[in-house]
């Protein structure tokens, strides 16, 4: 079964990658090894696909459901919370050695205050308060790239465009910055800046643009980070980050200025 699992192709798929890796019981001399006895464990991974849960349980219920006056669906949320908090290994350190993945910026929003002691694997801290997450205990994960990696020669000879960006011009709180960038850059030579929404054709256009450009513009998306940054990296297109307070994955290990 392990070998048959396929990459789902979603930008918030870190939970899938980690679950897939832990399903495969590798040699015990690996840096991270799965154990059967909880007393031998240093960390407890909670295998909950929070981003998938968010898709099927959106923050805002459909307008039609509200208009119909239908009762809220039955939930066993309280029972689940009680079950978790009664677990001896959760109570031992009040959840501090438990690991949750909440890569989508809105994942686990209903219970984030209940698990704030735990180790959270997140995309960034754009929508989390200081009492919910911090670099002291939590880990920044990379988004999964959405476009194909560049397979050509390393260099700039085959990259005629200086700068490329394609995305929604008006995007939540980052819309003002994006609109200003469009106004400044849309008439510049050697710059390709396009408005576009998610679709297969847009992804193909973005792939061609990133693979043929020297620099890729990276304003904030849903959060200060976005999968566009990692699309640029696999395209060998130097990302130009236009975002305050961004935390990049594994900054304590990777020197991004040397990439």
Phi, psi and omega in degrees: 000323182303315183289339183274346180294134183244150178298124185285347175075027180250145183294335178258054186254015179300324180298326178290316181299315182292317178299317180298319181292320182287337176295331181272112182277098182274188180296149183290346181274007176290156178303326178236122182234140177277135181239160180262332182266117181303332181290344178269353188275138171271329180224153178241112177277125178267108188280066180246123181276085188293324181291322176295319178300323180294326179296318183270347177231073185297158180299315181255122178294155180305142182301323182298323180293321178294318183293330183284346181074017181292148180291152179297145181296149180295139182228141175256028183303314182298320179296320180295317179297317179297319179298316180296313187287346176271351180293131184299326182282337172286317183289334184303315179235021180056035175085003186291340179256018177257145186241127176239140171261123175225069188285322174296136185300340179254003182295140177060024184298331181287333187239008185301328180288339181274341183240020185294342176285336185286168174280122181253131175259110190231166177282320173190184184257022187301328182240020180243138178281165181296334178274000179253329184205154178196163177290346180294321186239341189255167185233132176275126179255148174285147168293157172277133181290150184254346182246163183289146178293149178286131185250002183275193180285147175286132181146178184249000184298325181264020182237087185288336182272141178282315188218140181226140169208138173218126180176182179292126182292325181245108188226095174049224184289339179276002184297322181296318180294316180297317180298319178296320178296321177299314182297323183283322193254344191294340179252007180281144176290150178064014178242129175247115179225118188230145170277135180197150177247170185292126175192167179296319180294320177297322179293321177295319178296318179296322178299312179298319181294315180291324181287345182244015182238151179280321181233147178236124182286139184225079171281169181297148175247237175299329179222174178306327175263173178192164181294340179303325179299318183278334169299319180295318182297316180285346176270358185058033177253121186294118181285137175252104187274124177242081185195132177276152171062028180280139174244122181268154181298135171058041180297334180285348180247319185262128173268096186294336180291342180261358180283000000 
